[in-house]
């Protein structure tokens, strides 16, 4: 089985949408996405600087729009057997699987980004990546400091979140064998700090039509495949304030016999994790339209 995966926040970079605008229909599609999400995605993806596109309410719609733009450009995507998204990438995955329309996906991700930005503004919080070390020892240290695991990324990487002073204490005295890398994000995502955003997104999601997935769709909650579209949307909403279990998603990929992975734009992060956790499984990162040929070849090879 060949699958497609959709990246999360932090995968964007200044100007990354520029080469995509040369593709047929891309400008019109992005204009429509901009209207639905409430963000000028063309300007954000081509002109705005790193600080501007780091803003949560910009970054989230921008990433989902880029993922769907590249998904629509992927040749033979009907051969893809399953999809999954990391954090906000789950919104793009839901659209790719037919659970949400693209209009619903872009509308809801706009609401998600704004709600999470508002929740983040209520306290001085952040996130750091912890690389290496013994996971049990890391989790014990987090409990001591009042920090929370936010992303279990697999491949020896755990992203933690909480108060800035606690994150600074972790960096000052890291667990043996670990490196602590502060992340340039605006708050403690995937923790209880985001509870107000969950309620805002749940209320908004209730107004949108939902269908059951047309292909296998895995959830960040526990890595399982979810057959009910409504159940997946409920999990997607709750996941705003709960840890991302990408490690369990990758374990499910292995159990399902996944034989190739295509990561949609802005790609690179999830392919990197897969190379460490799913050794030997070929993967292609679709960063620009020039990568579509390699992605199509990978998908076709499983036919």
Buried (B, 14 or more C-beta within 10 A) or exposed (E): BBBBBBBBBBBBEBBBBEBBBEBEEBEEBBEBBBBBBBBBBBBBBBBBEEEEBBBBBBBBBBBBBBBBBBBBBBEEBEBBBBBBBBBBBBBBBBBBBBBBBBBBBBBBBBBBBBBBBBBBEEEEBBBBBBBBBEBEEBBEBBEEBEBBBBBBBBBBBBBBBBBBEBBBBBBEEBBEEBEBEBBEBBBBBBBEBBEBBBBBBBEBBEEBEBEBBEBBBBBBBEBBBBEBBEBBBBBBBBBBBBBBBBBBBBBBBEEBEBBBBBBBBBBBBBBBBBBEBBEEBBBBBBBBBEBBEBBBBBBEEBE
